[in-house]
Amino acid sequence: MNSVELDNLYFVVLGKVLNYLSYGLKTEREITQKLDVYIKKLYVCDSDKLKIRDHIILRLKELNLFDDKKVLSDLILKANSASKPKNKKKLSISLLKRGLKSDDINTLLNTLDPDHEYTCALTDYKKKARFATDLVKIKKYLLNKGYSFDTVTKVLEDSFLTH
């Protein structure tokens, strides 16, 4: 395949990747997985596919679109201000699935508002308490959601004192 055709394919695939990125910040793993899907669909030899892939990755790095730490800090910022917050365990699992490093995740989870976990647990408690009155079941429910024993105990004590 000549260089003009390869350049055309490069720009087509780059456009698709940039369109994918326009929907929100993505991790390096998410970008490369999507890029591999696009590259796989091309009807060119494997060496040309590899050239296009490498060229696109290089271009994305030049544009600073491969910045997992920025993605992570943005996601944590959103978690702090979400109307329906996720607890630390759920956040950690979803961030690990997106290909972020556990050390980075733990570091940034520690920057969350100290009351974040309590607020999430209280929200889940209120949701469950509408249908269940057995405190043992509610306690199990909250523990299964990933809240610490101390957080669950504090939520149950506080809610018991208000009733």
C-alpha positions in Angstrom: 0.0 0.0 0.0 1.4 3.4 -0.9 2.0 6.2 1.6 -0.9 8.4 0.5 -3.4 5.5 1.1 -1.8 4.9 4.5 -2.0 8.6 5.4 -5.7 8.6 4.5 -6.3 5.5 6.7 -4.3 7.1 9.5 -6.5 10.3 9.4 -9.7 8.2 9.2 -8.7 6.1 12.3 -7.4 9.2 14.1 -10.7 10.9 13.5 -12.6 7.9 15.0 -10.3 7.9 18.0 -10.7 11.6 18.6 -14.5 11.3 18.2 -14.4 8.5 20.9 -12.4 10.8 23.1 -14.9 13.6 22.6 -17.3 11.8 24.8 -15.1 12.2 27.9 -11.7 11.5 29.4 -10.5 8.0 28.7 -7.6 6.1 30.2 -4.7 4.9 28.1 -6.0 1.3 28.3 -9.5 2.4 27.0 -8.0 4.4 24.2 -5.7 1.6 23.0 -8.5 -1.0 23.2 -10.7 1.2 21.1 -7.8 2.0 18.7 -7.2 -1.7 18.3 -10.8 -2.3 17.4 -10.6 0.3 14.7 -7.2 -0.9 13.4 -8.5 -4.5 13.3 -11.2 -3.5 10.8 -8.7 -2.1 8.3 -8.1 -4.1 5.1 -4.3 -3.7 5.1 -1.4 -5.9 6.0 -0.4 -6.3 9.7 2.8 -4.2 9.3 0.8 -1.3 7.9 -1.7 -1.7 10.7 1.1 -1.5 13.2 2.6 1.6 11.6 -0.8 3.4 11.7 -1.4 2.3 15.3 2.1 3.5 16.4 1.7 6.8 14.5 -1.7 7.4 16.2 -0.4 6.6 19.7 2.5 9.0 19.1 0.2 11.7 18.0 -2.1 11.2 21.0 0.8 11.4 23.3 1.9 14.7 21.7 -1.6 16.0 22.4 -1.3 14.9 26.0 -4.4 12.6 25.7 -2.6 9.7 27.4 -2.7 11.1 30.9 -4.1 8.6 33.3 -3.4 10.7 36.4 -5.5 13.6 34.9 -8.3 11.1 34.2 -8.1 9.8 37.7 -8.1 13.1 39.4 -11.0 14.2 37.3 -13.0 11.1 38.2 -12.3 11.6 41.9 -13.4 15.3 41.6 -16.6 14.2 40.0 -17.1 11.6 42.7 -16.8 14.2 45.4 -19.5 16.4 43.8 -21.8 13.7 42.4 -25.5 13.8 43.3 -25.5 10.0 43.6 -22.1 9.3 45.2 -20.3 6.0 45.0 -18.5 4.6 48.0 -14.7 4.1 47.9 -15.0 0.4 47.1 -17.2 0.9 44.1 -15.0 3.8 42.9 -11.9 1.6 43.3 -13.5 -1.3 41.3 -14.7 0.9 38.5 -11.3 2.7 38.2 -9.4 -0.6 38.2 -11.7 -1.8 35.4 -10.7 1.3 33.4 -7.1 0.3 33.7 -5.8 2.6 36.3 -3.0 1.6 38.8 -4.2 0.6 42.2 -1.5 2.7 43.9 -2.7 5.8 42.1 -6.3 4.9 42.9 -5.6 4.5 46.6 -3.6 7.7 46.8 -6.4 9.7 45.2 -9.2 7.9 47.2 -7.5 9.2 50.3 -8.0 12.7 49.1 -11.8 12.3 49.1 -13.8 14.3 51.7 -13.5 12.5 55.0 -17.3 12.4 55.3 -17.7 11.0 51.7 -18.0 7.3 52.9 -20.4 8.3 55.7 -22.6 10.3 53.3 -22.7 7.4 50.8 -23.6 4.9 53.6 -26.3 7.2 54.9 -27.8 7.5 51.4 -27.8 3.7 51.0 -29.2 3.3 54.5 -32.1 5.6 53.8 -32.8 3.7 50.6 -32.8 0.3 52.3 -34.7 1.5 55.4 -37.7 2.3 53.4 -38.3 -1.4 52.7 -36.6 -3.2 55.5 -36.9 -2.5 59.2 -34.6 -5.3 60.5 -31.4 -3.6 61.5 -29.4 -6.9 61.0 -30.5 -7.0 57.4 -29.7 -3.4 56.9 -26.3 -3.8 58.5 -25.5 -6.8 56.2 -26.7 -4.8 53.2 -24.4 -1.9 54.0 -21.4 -4.2 54.7 -22.0 -6.0 51.5 -22.0 -2.7 49.7 -18.3 -2.3 50.8 -18.6 0.1 53.8 -16.3 -0.4 56.7 -17.8 -1.8 60.0 -17.1 1.5 61.7 -19.0 3.5 59.1 -22.0 1.2 59.2 -22.1 1.3 63.0 -22.0 5.1 63.0 -24.7 5.3 60.4 -27.0 2.9 62.3 -26.3 4.7 65.6 -27.0 8.1 64.1 -30.2 7.0 62.4 -31.3 5.2 65.5 -30.8 8.4 67.6 -32.8 10.4 65.1 -35.8 8.1 65.2 
